[in-house]
Amino acid sequence: MPQNPGKRIVLTSDTTMMSSYHGGVMLGFAAIMPRRALPEWIFHNLFCPPVPVAKDGSAEIAPCGLRKVEAALLDAGFSRDEVMVAHPHHLEQAIGPNTKIVGITHDDPMGKIAIREVEDIIGRGPPFNRSKFLQLVHHPLIREHRPKVVVGGNGAWEVMGEDVGVDHIYLGEGETDFPVICRKIIGNETVPPVIRGNAVAGDVIPVNRGATIGGIVEIGRGCWRGCAFCSPAMRSLRHRPVEKILEDVRVNLECGQKDIILHCEDFFSYGYSGGRTDEKKILQMVSAVKELGPKTIDVSHLSIASVHHNQELLRSVSRTVGVGSDQNHMSAWIGIESGSCRILKMHMPNKARPAKIENWPEIVRDCYRLFAEESWLPVASLVLGLPEETADDVIKTTELVESLMDYTGLMLPLFFTTIADTKLGGRRGFAREDALPEHWQLVGLCLEYNLHHLKKLHRLYKERMTAGPAVHAALKGMNLMADLVLSKYMKRMKRGEPPN
């Protein structure tokens, strides 16, 4: 059989990123589990099944960021014969002697965000996402043909300083600069090991050429709040024209996706100008998406402060989408980060604007009441171990979480991690040995919160999932097992003790 010559530019990711997640994107959190804690067949069958593959070995659905890079390359003059979004299980149909570049996207390739807490709690070694990423980087075809490996995406910074066989680390946006970099690599020109792509205007962000995982449709980029630990804070605020948003929705629906997630750093910042939320523009956009007929509509991220100051807008979005009639809920990732106003002033002074930062705990509680009234499910992040944090600061966060225990959602405590190109990029990250008893009490409380709501979340998310009865029955069993296995760690941590 003749050897496949390969595409010049192959775009891909590992199986923790290139998964359909059975239509329930929250199942992707299983990728942070240590490999030795979960058999691979369970991981791939229940949590992260691979995306569908086309006859030519390309991925039928792919991460939204990968689709944007694909579109940018095609818009820049590369032909379809040169560029391929490849399925990670079928790289033999994509990589060959003619392949010059393998571009890999990832959100957490080395497991430096949520992974360390899980490793500490369970003590079972490296997680799936790190293992699968390294497995991809060292794929036999990459080692044989030696194309230049370029890692990009939100987690590309994690590879800096790591000796893992990567040629170039691409930080920032790729629509304008990545095609230029590709031409230089193909032309054997010198390219630095770390590349920083420039931000692009909202109307320059291209329309996708294929479906995205979760039906994610980008509506804008950037955030003006400037939190010191957050990379989106380094980007200027932009939004895309409604026409391009709708084109991306159509691409997903025509490719068989039924659910749409509208993505930006803060959904209520769409159209933001002059210090004000543009309620009319947001509702017109949501209404136009709704008219295209997706089964469900969700948003990826919401600022709590934006919600607090635009509560009627959230109610209007719920009515427009049809929450309670056409779909049972909406969901969004929110950033609580801390219950300490002192820490907020130090690292997130704009977190509550235009309200005063001293009102933050009550702002959060007000929003949770609103989320419950409107059937929104918040997935909240907390950042533990920010520089200068004291036991008293942690206690204030614990008290805030305790006041939210009856509200359905998820609570994700993340150890502070130094992220390149942020205001805290030069500070040391937070590690297990830095944890106070109060930190373990907070992590234990969050675990209790999540276990308490997990079964209800599964029932609600079934609306969006494509899995059959056998998978749902197995997931219910996994929920029961999680209660049994994790309860001993939870009790230990709630006493202020390390998990093991």
C-alpha positions in Angstrom: 0.0 0.0 0.0 1.5 3.4 -1.0 2.5 5.7 1.7 0.2 8.6 2.4 2.0 11.8 1.5 0.3 13.8 4.2 -1.1 17.3 4.4 1.3 20.2 4.7 -0.5 21.6 7.8 -2.2 19.2 10.2 -4.4 20.6 13.0 -5.4 18.3 15.8 -5.5 17.7 19.6 -5.6 14.7 21.9 -8.7 12.7 22.7 -9.5 14.6 25.9 -10.1 17.7 23.7 -11.4 15.9 20.6 -14.4 14.4 22.2 -18.1 14.8 21.8 -18.6 14.2 25.6 -21.9 12.6 24.6 -23.2 16.1 24.1 -22.7 17.0 27.8 -19.6 19.2 27.9 -19.4 18.9 31.7 -18.3 15.3 31.3 -15.0 16.7 30.0 -14.0 17.4 33.6 -13.2 13.7 33.8 -10.0 14.4 31.8 -8.5 15.8 35.0 -8.8 12.4 36.7 -5.6 10.4 37.2 -5.3 7.6 34.6 -4.8 5.0 37.3 -8.0 6.0 39.0 -10.2 5.1 36.1 -9.8 2.4 33.5 -9.4 3.7 30.0 -12.4 1.9 28.6 -14.6 3.6 31.2 -13.0 7.0 30.5 -13.5 6.7 26.7 -17.0 5.1 26.8 -18.6 7.1 29.6 -16.9 10.4 29.6 -14.8 11.3 26.6 -15.8 9.3 23.5 -13.9 10.4 20.4 -15.5 12.7 17.9 -16.9 11.2 14.8 -14.4 10.7 11.9 -14.9 11.4 8.2 -13.8 9.0 5.5 -10.6 11.0 4.9 -9.6 10.8 8.6 -10.7 14.4 9.4 -12.6 15.2 12.6 -16.3 15.9 11.9 -16.5 18.2 15.0 -13.5 19.9 16.6 -12.7 22.6 19.3 -13.8 26.0 18.3 -10.3 27.5 18.4 -9.0 24.8 16.0 -11.9 25.7 13.6 -10.9 29.4 13.8 -7.3 28.5 12.9 -8.4 26.2 10.1 -10.6 29.1 8.7 -7.8 31.6 9.0 -5.4 29.4 7.0 -8.0 28.9 4.3 -8.8 32.6 4.2 -5.0 33.3 3.9 -4.7 31.3 0.7 -3.8 27.8 1.8 -5.8 25.2 0.0 -8.1 22.5 1.4 -5.5 20.0 0.0 -2.9 21.6 2.3 -4.9 21.9 5.6 -6.7 19.3 7.6 -8.3 19.1 11.0 -7.3 15.5 11.7 -8.9 13.0 14.0 -6.2 11.9 16.6 -7.1 8.2 16.1 -6.5 8.5 12.3 -3.3 10.5 11.9 -2.0 8.0 9.4 -4.4 9.6 6.9 -3.1 13.1 7.7 0.6 13.0 8.5 3.2 11.9 6.0 6.5 13.0 4.4 4.9 16.2 3.0 3.7 17.3 6.5 5.6 20.4 7.6 3.5 21.5 10.6 1.4 19.8 13.2 -0.6 22.4 15.1 -2.0 21.1 18.5 -4.5 23.1 20.5 -5.1 22.5 24.2 -6.7 24.1 27.2 -4.7 22.3 29.9 -1.9 20.1 28.2 0.3 19.7 31.3 -2.4 19.6 33.9 -1.4 22.8 35.7 -4.8 24.3 36.4 -7.3 21.9 38.1 -5.1 18.8 38.1 -2.9 19.2 41.1 -5.8 19.2 43.6 -7.1 16.0 42.1 -3.6 14.4 42.2 -3.3 15.5 45.8 -6.7 14.2 46.8 -6.6 10.8 45.1 -2.8 10.3 44.9 -3.0 8.2 41.7 -0.5 9.9 39.4 -0.8 12.0 36.2 -4.2 12.8 34.7 -5.7 11.8 31.4 -5.2 15.2 29.7 -1.5 15.3 30.4 -0.9 11.7 29.5 -2.9 11.9 26.3 -1.2 15.2 25.3 2.3 13.7 25.7 1.2 10.6 23.9 0.1 12.8 20.9 3.3 14.8 20.9 5.3 11.6 20.7 3.1 9.9 18.1 5.2 7.5 15.9 4.3 9.4 12.7 5.5 12.7 14.2 8.7 11.1 15.3 9.2 9.5 11.9 8.5 12.5 9.7 9.6 15.2 12.1 7.2 18.1 11.2 7.4 21.2 13.4 5.1 20.8 16.3 3.3 24.0 17.3 1.2 24.1 20.5 -1.4 26.8 20.8 -4.7 27.4 22.6 -5.6 28.7 26.1 -3.2 26.3 27.8 -0.2 26.7 25.5 1.6 28.6 28.3 1.8 25.4 30.3 4.4 24.0 27.9 6.9 26.8 28.5 9.9 25.4 30.2 8.8 21.8 29.7 11.0 19.4 27.7 8.3 17.5 25.9 9.3 17.6 22.2 7.5 20.8 21.1 9.2 23.1 18.6 7.1 26.2 19.0 4.7 27.6 21.6 2.0 29.9 20.2 0.5 32.3 22.7 -2.3 34.7 21.8 -4.7 34.9 18.9 -3.9 33.2 15.6 -6.2 34.5 12.9 -3.7 37.0 11.5 -0.3 35.8 12.6 -0.5 32.0 12.5 -0.7 31.8 8.7 2.4 34.0 8.4 4.2 31.7 10.9 3.2 28.7 8.8 4.6 30.2 5.6 7.9 30.9 7.4 8.1 27.4 8.8 7.4 25.9 5.3 10.0 28.2 3.8 12.6 27.1 6.4 12.8 30.6 7.8 13.8 31.1 11.4 10.9 31.1 13.8 11.3 31.8 17.6 10.4 29.0 20.0 7.7 31.2 21.7 5.4 33.2 19.4 3.0 35.8 20.6 0.1 36.4 18.2 -1.6 39.8 18.0 -5.3 40.4 18.8 -7.6 40.7 15.9 -10.7 42.9 15.4 -14.0 41.3 16.1 -15.2 41.5 12.5 -12.0 39.8 11.3 -12.6 36.6 13.3 -13.5 34.2 10.5 -16.6 32.0 10.1 -15.9 28.3 10.8 -15.7 25.7 8.1 -17.0 22.9 10.2 -18.9 22.0 13.4 -17.5 22.7 16.8 -17.6 20.6 20.0 -20.6 21.5 22.1 -21.9 23.7 19.3 -19.7 26.5 20.6 -20.1 29.7 18.7 -17.8 32.6 19.5 -19.5 36.0 19.9 -16.6 38.1 21.2 -13.3 38.2 23.0 -11.6 40.0 25.8 -12.5 41.4 29.2 -12.0 44.9 30.7 -12.1 43.9 34.4 -8.3 43.2 34.5 -8.1 40.4 37.1 -4.4 39.9 37.9 -4.3 36.1 37.4 -6.4 35.9 34.3 -5.2 35.7 30.7 -8.4 37.0 29.0 -7.9 40.2 31.1 -4.9 40.9 28.8 -7.1 41.1 25.7 -9.0 44.1 24.5 -12.8 43.8 24.4 -14.3 43.1 21.0 -17.5 41.5 19.6 -18.4 39.9 16.3 -21.1 41.1 13.9 -24.4 39.2 14.4 -24.3 38.0 10.8 -21.0 36.1 11.4 -22.3 34.7 14.6 -25.4 33.4 12.8 -23.2 31.9 10.0 -21.3 29.9 12.7 -24.6 28.7 14.2 -25.8 27.6 10.7 -22.6 25.7 10.1 -23.1 23.7 13.4 -26.8 23.0 12.7 -26.1 21.9 9.1 -23.5 19.5 10.4 -25.9 17.9 12.8 -25.2 19.8 16.0 -28.4 20.5 17.9 -27.2 22.5 20.9 -25.5 25.9 20.7 -23.2 27.6 23.3 -22.6 31.3 22.8 -19.0 31.9 23.9 -17.1 35.0 25.2 -15.5 36.0 28.5 -18.7 37.7 29.6 -21.9 37.2 27.7 -23.3 40.5 28.9 -20.3 42.3 27.5 -21.5 41.7 23.9 -22.0 45.1 22.3 -20.6 46.8 25.5 -19.6 50.4 24.9 -19.5 53.6 26.8 -19.5 51.8 30.1 -23.0 50.3 29.5 -24.4 46.9 28.6 -26.2 46.9 25.3 -29.4 45.1 26.3 -31.0 45.6 22.9 -28.1 44.2 20.9 -27.9 41.1 23.2 -31.5 40.3 22.9 -31.5 40.8 19.2 -28.6 38.4 18.9 -30.2 35.7 21.1 -33.5 36.1 19.3 -31.8 35.6 15.9 -30.0 32.5 17.1 -33.3 31.1 18.5 -35.0 31.6 15.2 -32.5 29.2 13.5 -34.0 26.4 15.6 -31.3 24.9 17.9 -32.6 22.5 20.5 -31.0 24.4 23.3 -29.0 27.6 23.8 -26.4 28.2 26.6 -23.7 30.7 27.3 -20.2 29.9 28.2 -19.2 32.7 30.7 -21.0 35.3 32.7 -19.6 38.0 34.9 -21.5 38.0 38.3 -21.2 41.8 38.4 -22.8 42.1 34.9 -25.6 39.9 36.0 -26.2 41.8 39.2 -26.5 45.1 37.4 -28.7 43.6 34.6 -31.0 41.2 36.3 -34.0 42.0 34.1 -31.8 41.3 31.1 -31.1 37.8 32.3 -34.8 37.3 32.8 -35.4 38.5 29.2 -32.8 36.1 27.9 -34.5 33.3 29.6 -37.8 34.2 28.1 -36.3 34.6 24.6 -34.6 31.2 24.8 -37.6 29.5 26.3 -36.3 28.3 29.6 -39.0 26.2 31.2 -40.7 25.5 28.0 -38.3 24.8 25.1 -35.4 23.7 27.4 -35.2 23.0 31.1 -32.3 25.3 32.1 -29.4 27.4 30.9 -25.9 27.3 32.3 -22.8 29.5 32.5 -19.3 29.5 34.0 -18.9 32.2 36.5 -16.0 33.4 38.6 -16.6 33.9 42.3 -12.8 33.5 42.9 -12.9 34.7 46.6 -15.2 35.8 49.4 -12.6 38.1 50.8 -13.1 41.7 49.8 -9.4 42.4 50.8 -8.1 39.8 48.3 -10.5 41.2 45.7 -9.2 44.7 46.2 -5.7 43.5 45.8 -6.0 41.3 42.7 -9.4 42.0 41.2 -10.3 45.6 42.0 -12.9 45.9 39.1 -14.6 42.6 39.9 -17.8 44.2 41.2 -17.9 47.4 39.1 -20.0 49.5 39.0 -20.8 48.4 42.6 -18.4 48.6 45.5 -16.1 45.7 46.0 -17.1 45.6 49.7 -20.6 44.4 48.5 -19.2 41.3 46.7 -20.5 38.5 49.0 -24.1 39.9 48.8 -23.8 40.5 45.1 -22.9 36.8 44.7 -25.8 35.7 46.9 -28.2 37.9 44.9 -27.1 36.4 41.7 -27.5 32.9 42.9 -31.0 33.6 44.0 -31.7 35.0 40.5 -30.1 31.9 38.9 -32.4 29.7 40.9 -35.5 31.7 40.0 -34.6 31.6 36.3 -33.3 27.9 36.2 -29.7 28.8 35.4 -27.0 26.5 36.6 -23.8 28.3 37.6 -20.4 26.5 37.3 -18.3 28.6 39.7 -14.6 28.9 40.1 -12.7 29.8 43.3 -9.0 30.6 43.3 -7.2 29.4 46.4 -3.7 30.6 47.4 -3.6 34.0 45.7 -0.6 36.0 46.9 -1.0 37.5 50.4 -4.0 35.3 51.2 -4.5 34.6 54.9 -6.5 32.1 56.9 -9.1 34.9 57.5 -9.5 35.4 53.8 -10.1 31.7 53.2 -12.7 31.6 56.0 -14.6 34.4 54.3 -14.7 32.4 51.1 -15.8 29.3 53.0 -18.6 31.3 54.7 -19.8 32.5 51.2 -19.8 29.0 49.8 -21.8 27.8 52.9 -24.4 30.3 52.1 -24.8 28.9 48.6 -25.1 25.2 49.5 -28.8 24.9 48.6 -28.4 26.3 45.1 -27.8 23.8 42.3 -24.5 24.1 40.4 -20.9 23.2 40.6 -18.1 24.7 42.7 -14.6 24.3 41.4 -11.7 25.3 43.8 -8.6 25.9 41.8 -5.1 26.3 43.3 -3.5 29.6 42.1 -1.3 28.9 39.1 1.2 31.2 37.6 0.0 31.9 34.0 2.4 33.4 31.5 1.7 37.0 30.4 -0.6 37.9 33.3 0.0 40.5 36.0 0.9 37.7 38.4 3.0 35.8 35.9 6.2 36.2 37.9 4.7 34.9 41.2 5.1 31.4 42.5 2.1 29.2 42.2 0.2 27.7 45.2 1.2 24.1 46.1 0.0 21.4 48.5 2.7 22.3 51.1 1.4 25.9 51.2 -2.1 24.9 52.1 -3.5 25.9 55.5 -6.1 23.8 57.4 -8.6 26.5 56.2 -7.8 25.7 52.6 -8.5 22.0 53.0 -11.8 22.8 54.8 -12.8 24.9 51.8 -11.9 22.2 49.3 -13.8 19.7 51.4 -16.8 21.9 51.4 -16.7 22.4 47.7 -16.5 18.6 47.3 -19.5 18.2 49.5 -21.4 20.8 47.5 -20.6 19.0 44.2 -21.5 15.6 45.4 -24.8 16.9 46.8 -25.8 18.4 43.4 -24.3 15.9 41.0 -27.3 13.6 40.6 -29.6 16.6 39.8 -27.1 18.0 37.4 -27.0 14.7 35.6 -30.8 14.7 35.3 -30.9 18.2 33.9 -28.0 17.7 31.5 -29.6 14.6 29.9 -31.6 17.1 27.8 -28.4 17.9 25.9 -26.8 14.5 25.8 -26.7 12.0 23.0 -25.9 9.0 25.1 -28.2 6.0 25.3 -29.8 4.4 28.3 -26.8 2.2 29.1 -24.4 5.1 29.4 -26.8 7.1 31.6 -27.3 4.0 33.8 -23.5 3.7 34.1 -23.1 7.4 34.9 -25.6 7.0 37.7 -23.5 4.2 39.0 -20.4 6.4 38.8 -22.2 9.1 40.8 -22.9 6.5 43.5 -19.4 5.3 43.5 -18.1 8.9 43.7 -20.1 9.3 46.9 -18.5 6.3 48.4 -15.0 6.9 47.3 -14.7 10.6 47.8 -16.7 10.9 51.1 -13.7 9.8 53.2 -11.5 12.5 51.6 -14.3 15.0 52.1 -14.6 14.3 55.8 -10.9 14.5 56.3 -10.5 17.8 54.5 -13.5 19.3 56.3 -11.6 18.7 59.5 -8.8 20.8 58.1 -6.6 17.9 57.3 -4.8 17.1 54.0 -6.7 14.5 52.0 -4.0 11.8 52.3 
